[in-house]
Amino acid sequence: MSPEKGRRMTDREKGVRTGLEAEDLMLRTLGLCDPRMGGNKRSPDQRAEVQEDGPPQNLIQHLERGELPRQAWPGGGAAVVAETSDSEHNLELQTVQMEETGERKAGGGNAPEANPSVGTGTPSVSSTSTLFPKLYTQQNAMRKFFVTRPGAFDQAIEDLKTHVVENSGETAQSFWLLTEIDHWNNERERVVVITDATLLVCKYDFIMLTCLQVQRIPLNYIDRICLGQFTFPERSLDKREGEGLRIYWDNLKEPSVLSRWNPWAVDIPYATFTEHPVKGSSEGFRAACQMSEFTAQLVQAVQSAQSKNPAPGKTSSVAVLNQPLLIDTYMGLVSFIGNRNKLGYSLARGNMGF
């Protein structure tokens, strides 16, 4: 044997002896000894001859049972442990692949592929914009009307009560917030008062809290009340949706051509009303703008007034009809601009004065 070969064998033996010493130390520490081998009482030289090409079999058994951590073993022991670990990993990989294949077959082969860039536990984030509810938008728009300011409508009621008592000595029965539509289809904000003998149509400034104009209509002269949809001539460009109420108090008088073409005419023998835009802002305004209740109380007040003081040449009854309400306009440019900008209402208009 050459010295060089003897030196290589000596190194190999040293490696095996070192591994056996490590085994003894590990087994003593964990209290694991193989009784068949005499409690591991063999010398390192004796066990090196038997287990020169691999790790001891009792250590491999302990590793397979999971009793000891897998560690590299000198002299080819690492290959045994690595082969055992690789075989177990390949078996697990095959099992997982077979399970995934079975799921895809069960799902018809249309299972979506997982995106490796996205974690399974990460929630998806949407970029949808949040919009305000429509109710909030309507309430915010209602605040622009000065009549909705706290105490504004109550102040108008108190002022008109004083006006009725001081000027006519009558008693106010009810107050209503309505929109008057003139013969040119222009909207105007009005406070309507039903008294013992008169229907008062009041133009009230809710900014300055003062009454600007009052139109008095005797109840005993009212002979017809019409309810229905708004209509226009066949070739008219003007339009209006919704229902209204029209009160007639002089059937014998027809508006003249000059009055019909005059947007400021005051001798028109009827008045047309519809609901105020702030009707849905609160329960109080819903009651004050209710057209059906206003009609019922008006009919009752007219019948009472006619029975107490019938007008000359008038019958002691009022006709309540359901028929379309004709607004005789064609172009409607003035009403379109005015109604679109709510010029007939006491409205907050930013930096622009009313």
Order of alpha helices (4+ residues) and beta strands (2+ residues): alpha-alpha-alpha-alpha-alpha-alpha-beta-beta-beta-beta-beta-beta-alpha-beta-alpha-alpha-beta-beta-alpha
